Amino acid sequence: TSSRALRVLDAPIMGGGDEMVTLYRGTTRLDALEAGQNQVFDMSRILKHQELAGHPANRQGIFLTSQRSTADYYADLAGTQGRGLGPGVVEVQIPRSQFDDLVRRYGIDVEVPVPRSPLPGQTETLIPTQAADEFNSLIRILTGE
C-alpha cells in the first residue's frame, strides 16, 4: 500500500464551526506534494492524464472518495514502478454546507460505486471539470506522500 497522509499544519482553517467533509484522492507522490503546496488541484495536469488514458469527457475531473483504502489502491496504480516519485494520497477537507451547495449546483453524484471496480465496494465522487475552479477555492488540502 502507499504511504500515509502528512498533514500540512499551516494550512488555513476554514469552515467556522461548519462540519467538514473529508475526501481522498489517490495519485502520485509528486502530484500529492504539489497539491498540498499549492492548495489546489492542477486541472491541466489531471485532464492531460485523463485524456491520455482515454477517459470520455463525462468522466473527466477530480476523482475523490471517502474511502482511504480506495484512494490507496489508485495511488498504488498511479505511482507504480516509481512513477511520479511513487504513490501518494491527497486528503481534502471542505465545509459540509459548501460541499452540499456545490453538489446541488453541479448535480454531482456523491460516493457512487466505481464503474467496473476492481475491488468490491469502491466508491467515488467525481468533481466535474466545470466545477473544479470553485471546488479548488473551497478546499483545504492535507497532502499525502
C-alpha positions as CSV (number, residue, x, y, z in Angstrom):
1,T,0.0,0.0,0.0
2,S,1.0,3.6,-0.4
3,S,2.5,5.9,2.2
4,R,0.1,7.7,4.6
5,A,-1.1,11.2,4.9
6,L,1.1,14.0,6.1
7,R,-0.9,16.9,7.5
8,V,0.0,20.4,6.4
9,L,-0.2,22.2,9.7
10,D,0.0,25.8,8.4
11,A,-2.9,25.4,6.0
12,P,-5.7,28.0,6.7
13,I,-8.5,26.9,9.0
14,M,-11.9,27.0,7.2
15,G,-15.5,26.4,8.0
16,G,-16.0,28.4,11.1
17,G,-17.6,25.6,13.0
18,D,-19.2,24.0,9.9
19,E,-18.8,20.2,9.9
20,M,-16.0,19.2,7.5
21,V,-16.3,16.6,4.7
22,T,-13.1,14.6,4.2
23,L,-12.3,13.1,0.9
24,Y,-9.2,11.4,-0.6
25,R,-7.5,11.3,-4.0
26,G,-5.1,8.5,-5.0
27,T,-2.4,9.9,-7.2
28,T,1.4,10.1,-7.4
29,R,3.5,11.4,-4.6
30,L,4.7,14.3,-6.8
31,D,1.1,15.3,-7.6
32,A,0.1,15.0,-3.9
33,L,3.0,17.1,-2.7
34,E,2.3,19.8,-5.4
35,A,-1.4,19.9,-4.5
36,G,-0.5,20.3,-0.8
37,Q,2.0,23.1,-1.5
38,N,-0.3,25.0,-3.9
39,Q,-3.6,24.1,-2.1
40,V,-5.3,23.4,-5.5
41,F,-5.5,20.5,-7.9
42,D,-3.7,21.2,-11.2
43,M,-6.6,20.6,-13.6
44,S,-4.4,20.9,-16.7
45,R,-2.2,18.0,-15.5
46,I,-5.3,16.0,-14.3
47,L,-7.0,16.4,-17.7
48,K,-3.8,15.6,-19.6
49,H,-3.5,12.3,-17.8
50,Q,-7.2,11.5,-18.2
51,E,-7.2,12.3,-21.9
52,L,-4.1,10.1,-22.4
53,A,-5.9,7.3,-20.5
54,G,-8.9,7.6,-22.8
55,H,-11.4,9.0,-20.3
56,P,-14.6,10.2,-22.1
57,A,-15.5,13.8,-21.5
58,N,-18.2,12.9,-19.0
59,R,-15.6,11.0,-16.9
60,Q,-13.1,13.8,-16.5
61,G,-12.4,15.9,-13.5
62,I,-11.2,15.4,-9.9
63,F,-11.9,11.8,-8.7
64,L,-12.2,11.6,-5.0
65,T,-13.5,9.1,-2.4
66,S,-14.4,9.0,1.2
67,Q,-12.7,5.6,1.4
68,R,-9.0,5.8,2.3
69,S,-8.5,2.3,1.1
70,T,-9.8,3.1,-2.4
71,A,-7.5,6.1,-2.6
72,D,-4.6,3.9,-1.5
73,Y,-5.5,1.4,-4.3
74,Y,-5.5,4.1,-7.0
75,A,-2.3,5.7,-5.6
76,D,-0.6,2.4,-5.9
77,L,-1.7,2.2,-9.6
78,A,-0.7,5.8,-10.3
79,G,2.7,5.6,-8.7
80,T,3.6,2.1,-10.0
81,Q,7.3,1.5,-10.7
82,G,8.2,4.8,-9.0
83,R,6.3,7.0,-11.5
84,G,5.9,10.5,-10.1
85,L,8.0,9.5,-7.1
86,G,5.7,6.7,-6.2
87,P,2.2,6.5,-4.8
88,G,0.6,9.5,-2.9
89,V,-2.8,10.2,-1.4
90,V,-4.2,13.7,-1.0
91,E,-6.6,14.3,1.9
92,V,-9.1,17.1,1.2
93,Q,-11.4,18.9,3.6
94,I,-14.3,21.1,2.7
95,P,-17.0,22.6,4.9
96,R,-20.2,20.5,4.6
97,S,-22.5,23.4,3.7
98,Q,-20.2,24.5,0.8
99,F,-19.8,20.9,-0.4
100,D,-23.6,20.3,-0.3
101,D,-24.1,23.6,-2.3
102,L,-21.6,22.6,-4.9
103,V,-23.1,19.1,-5.2
104,R,-26.6,20.6,-5.8
105,R,-25.4,23.3,-8.3
106,Y,-23.4,20.9,-10.5
107,G,-25.5,17.7,-10.0
108,I,-22.5,15.8,-8.5
109,D,-23.1,12.2,-7.6
110,V,-21.6,11.6,-4.2
111,E,-19.9,8.3,-3.3
112,V,-21.4,6.2,-6.1
113,P,-19.9,2.8,-7.0
114,V,-16.7,2.9,-9.1
115,P,-17.7,1.6,-12.6
116,R,-16.1,-1.7,-13.3
117,S,-14.5,-1.6,-9.9
118,P,-11.5,-3.9,-9.5
119,L,-12.5,-4.4,-5.8
120,P,-16.0,-4.7,-4.3
121,G,-17.4,-1.7,-2.5
122,Q,-15.2,1.0,-4.0
123,T,-16.9,4.4,-4.3
124,E,-16.1,7.7,-6.0
125,T,-17.2,11.3,-6.2
126,L,-16.3,13.0,-9.5
127,I,-15.9,16.8,-9.3
128,P,-16.6,17.7,-13.0
129,T,-14.2,19.9,-14.9
130,Q,-16.7,22.8,-14.9
131,A,-16.9,22.7,-11.1
132,A,-13.1,22.3,-10.5
133,D,-12.2,26.0,-10.0
134,E,-14.9,26.6,-7.5
135,F,-14.1,23.3,-5.7
136,N,-10.4,24.3,-5.5
137,S,-11.4,27.7,-4.0
138,L,-13.3,25.9,-1.2
139,I,-11.0,23.2,-0.1
140,R,-8.2,22.7,2.4
141,I,-5.7,20.1,1.2
142,L,-3.8,17.9,3.7
143,T,-1.2,16.4,1.4
144,G,-0.1,12.8,1.3
145,E,3.2,11.3,0.4
